[in-house]
Amino acid sequence: MKGLSRRDLLVASSAGVLLPNLSLAAPNPARKRRLRIAHLTDIHVQPEKGAPKGMEAALIHAQSQKDKPNVIFTGGDLIMDSFGADAERTKTQWDIFSSVLKANAKIPVEHTVGNHDVWGWGNRAKYEKEPKFGKASACEVLSLEKPYRSFDRAGWHFVVLDSTFPHEGGYKARLDEEQFEWLQSDLASTPKTVPVMVISHIPIIAVCSMFDGENEKTGNWVIPGAWVHIDARRIKDLFKKHPNVKLCVSGHEHLIDQVVYNGVTYFCNGAVCGGWWGGDYHECTYGYALIDLFDDGSFENRYVPYGWKTMA
């Protein structure tokens, strides 16, 4: 079979076409879909640049599909930024997010917390004694007991991870020891016959992180630990013990890629806000993903542009 060129792949992505399945096995023709997910990541809503209308347009577009999704998964970075914002600006952004979601989400929603949803880490000395410091404000708005959890739906097990931990005034993408131990226990207690989907804001593994910045300018590839999980090695080693872990989905990069490593497929699913509501970001336009999960543990992931036009 003739291979697809890079241009073919980019055209396929921008048109919302399902990219080739990298598995050698053909899909089971008798399989039945259990769940369709609309994965809306990196919304970065703010008062400016028409972002509330853009978020609304994405929600409406996803739920207006002829073959409708059953649930929405948000992928983190739901607001433009609270990492370096004051309390008033942070509240303004969350109020917009909540009102747009309430007015337009007609199906269940499951949330993920991103690095820009964390309040005050950019100025710890000023905010760290505030009751909503850190991830507390996001968890309150999103009605989460903690920023990581697991649940079962439609014959699949879902694991939502918290990727963001403080490091030298910024953050690194990793799991702390408490969360990693919880993940080990959660996967061990999940029956091997139940397929698992993992959701994180920051990719565990992603090739697009190579191109998110001039990461080769030193003469070597240097990919920051805030771009992808710095603890990816021990996470993939854990997944190796649990072959029912089928796919991991993320955002953060505002780019699209698909990586298959050691039997697990990793999808980085672009951004609702494109380039932070300022146009496309490299090869990625405004969009979201539709994810189909099947009863045999197989899946399909398709990036869908929703036609948003950049506003001033």
Secondary structure in CASP SS format (residue, H / E / C, confidence):
PFRMAT SS
TARGET T0000
AUTHOR 0000-0000-0000
METHOD secondary structure of the structure
MODEL  1
M C 1.00
K C 1.00
G C 1.00
L C 1.00
S C 1.00
R H 1.00
R H 1.00
D H 1.00
L H 1.00
L H 1.00
V H 1.00
A H 1.00
S H 1.00
S H 1.00
A C 1.00
G C 1.00
V C 1.00
L C 1.00
L C 1.00
P C 1.00
N C 1.00
L C 1.00
S C 1.00
L C 1.00
A C 1.00
A C 1.00
P C 1.00
N C 1.00
P C 1.00
A C 1.00
R C 1.00
K C 1.00
R E 1.00
R E 1.00
L E 1.00
R E 1.00
I E 1.00
A E 1.00
H E 1.00
L E 1.00
T C 1.00
D C 1.00
I C 1.00
H C 1.00
V E 1.00
Q C 1.00
P C 1.00
E C 1.00
K C 1.00
G C 1.00
A H 1.00
P H 1.00
K H 1.00
G H 1.00
M H 1.00
E H 1.00
A H 1.00
A H 1.00
L H 1.00
I H 1.00
H H 1.00
A H 1.00
Q H 1.00
S C 1.00
Q C 1.00
K C 1.00
D C 1.00
K C 1.00
P C 1.00
N C 1.00
V E 1.00
I E 1.00
F E 1.00
T E 1.00
G C 1.00
G C 1.00
D C 1.00
L C 1.00
I E 1.00
M C 1.00
D C 1.00
S C 1.00
F C 1.00
G C 1.00
A C 1.00
D C 1.00
A H 1.00
E H 1.00
R H 1.00
T H 1.00
K H 1.00
T H 1.00
Q H 1.00
W H 1.00
D H 1.00
I H 1.00
F H 1.00
S H 1.00
S H 1.00
V H 1.00
L H 1.00
K H 1.00
A H 1.00
N H 1.00
A C 1.00
K C 1.00
I C 1.00
P C 1.00
V E 1.00
E E 1.00
H C 1.00
T C 1.00
V C 1.00
G C 1.00
N H 1.00
H H 1.00
D H 1.00
V C 1.00
W E 1.00
G C 1.00
W H 1.00
G H 1.00
N H 1.00
R H 1.00
A H 1.00
K H 1.00
Y H 1.00
E C 1.00
K C 1.00
E C 1.00
P C 1.00
K C 1.00
F C 1.00
G E 1.00
K C 1.00
A H 1.00
S H 1.00
A H 1.00
C H 1.00
E H 1.00
V H 1.00
L H 1.00
S C 1.00
L C 1.00
E C 1.00
K C 1.00
P C 1.00
Y C 1.00
R E 1.00
S E 1.00
F E 1.00
D E 1.00
R E 1.00
A C 1.00
G C 1.00
W E 1.00
H E 1.00
F E 1.00
V E 1.00
V E 1.00
L C 1.00
D C 1.00
S C 1.00
T E 1.00
F E 1.00
P E 1.00
H E 1.00
E C 1.00
G C 1.00
G E 1.00
Y E 1.00
K E 1.00
A E 1.00
R C 1.00
L C 1.00
D C 1.00
E H 1.00
E H 1.00
Q H 1.00
F H 1.00
E H 1.00
W H 1.00
L H 1.00
Q H 1.00
S H 1.00
D H 1.00
L H 1.00
A H 1.00
S H 1.00
T C 1.00
P C 1.00
K C 1.00
T C 1.00
V C 1.00
P C 1.00
V E 1.00
M E 1.00
V E 1.00
I E 1.00
S C 1.00
H C 1.00
I C 1.00
P C 1.00
I C 1.00
I C 1.00
A C 1.00
V C 1.00
C H 1.00
S H 1.00
M H 1.00
F H 1.00
D C 1.00
G C 1.00
E C 1.00
N C 1.00
E C 1.00
K C 1.00
T C 1.00
G C 1.00
N C 1.00
W C 1.00
V C 1.00
I C 1.00
P C 1.00
G C 1.00
A C 1.00
W C 1.00
V C 1.00
H C 1.00
I C 1.00
D C 1.00
A H 1.00
R H 1.00
R H 1.00
I H 1.00
K H 1.00
D H 1.00
L H 1.00
F H 1.00
K H 1.00
K C 1.00
H C 1.00
P C 1.00
N C 1.00
V E 1.00
K E 1.00
L E 1.00
C E 1.00
V E 1.00
S E 1.00
G C 1.00
H C 1.00
E C 1.00
H C 1.00
L C 1.00
I E 1.00
D E 1.00
Q E 1.00
V E 1.00
V E 1.00
Y E 1.00
N C 1.00
G C 1.00
V E 1.00
T E 1.00
Y E 1.00
F E 1.00
C E 1.00
N E 1.00
G C 1.00
A E 1.00
V C 1.00
C C 1.00
G C 1.00
G C 1.00
W C 1.00
W C 1.00
G C 1.00
G C 1.00
D C 1.00
Y E 1.00
H C 1.00
E C 1.00
C E 1.00
T C 1.00
Y E 1.00
G E 1.00
Y E 1.00
A E 1.00
L E 1.00
I E 1.00
D E 1.00
L E 1.00
F E 1.00
D C 1.00
D C 1.00
G C 1.00
S C 1.00
F E 1.00
E E 1.00
N E 1.00
R E 1.00
Y E 1.00
V E 1.00
P E 1.00
Y C 1.00
G C 1.00
W C 1.00
K C 1.00
T C 1.00
M C 1.00
A C 1.00
END
